[in-house]
Amino acid sequence: MQQLNIYGNTKEELAIEFMREHEPPEGYFLGFSGGKDSVVLYDLTLKAGVKFEAYYSATGIDPPEVIKFIREYYPTVIWKRPENSFFNQIQKWGYPTRFTRWC
């Protein structure tokens, strides 16, 4: 059952309408992690028919199942690889915490 607002639109319809109304000239930059939220946002963006590019930040620390899922089901996602690996950054900056955020 779809939840409607007072105007009779579903949340999906509202999200699609919002994307279309606020589409930047260069298109959207969609951060994609392979998680459920990213998958839903990717699907909504496709349904909206707006210009976008989806990017996955390949840090080297994600589970192999996530990597396989993205490659198999989202082949158009662009992979961004950092210049230095996560583990090299730990040696330089220490572990990221809520006080020292670098990743």
N, C-alpha and C positions, 0 to 999 in steps of 0.2 A: 504494500500500500504506500503510495507516495504522499508525502506531507505537502500540503498546499499552503501558500500564504494568503493574505486577505484579498489579493488580486487574482488568485486562482493559478499561480505559477508554482512549479516545483522548485526545489533548491537547485536542481540541475539546470533548469531553464533560466533561473536568475543568474547563476554563475556564467553560463554561456552568453547571456545578454550583457553582463558586466564586461566580459572579455572582449566582446565585439565593440562595445562603446568606448573602451579604454585602450584599444590596440595601439601601441606605439608605431610610428612610421617604419622603424627598423625591425619590428616584430618583437616577440617576447623572447627572453632568455629564460629557459626552463631548467632549473636545477633538478636533476633526476638521480635518485639514489637506488631505484629498484624496489623501494618499499611501497606499501599500500597507498600512502598519500601521494607519492610521485606517480604511481600508475593511474590513480583516479584523475589527477591533474592533467596528465598526458592525454587521457581519454577525453576529458572535457575540452581541452585545447583543440584536439582533432575535430570534435563535434562542432566547435565554434567556427571552424574554418579560418582561423586567424593564422597569420604568419608567425612561426616560432622555430627555434632550434633548442633541442634538449641536450644537456651536457651532464655527463657523469664524471665525477672527480675520482679517478682511479688511484687511490692512495696505496694500494697493495696490502691493505689490512682487512678487506671485506671477505666474508666467507665465500668459498668457491661456488656455492649454490647460487648466490646472488649474482656473481659474475656470469655464470652459465645462463641464468634467467634473463639477464639483460641482453646478452648476445643472441639468445634464441628468439626472444619475443619482442625485443626493441632494437633491431639492427640499425635503425637510423639515428640512434643516440650517439652523440659525439663524445669520444673519450678524451678527457684532459688529464695528462699525467704531470705531476709536479716535477720540478727540476731535481729536487732532492727527495729521497724516500722519507717516509714517516719516521723510520728508525734512525736515519741520519739526523733528522731534525730533533729527535729526542736527545741525541748526544750534544747538540748545540744549545737547545733551549730548555731541556728538562721535560718532564712529563707535563702535558697540558692539564690545568686544573681550572676551577671556576674563577680563580684569581689571575692566573697566567694563561691566557688563551692565545694560541698561535696557529691552531689548525682549523 
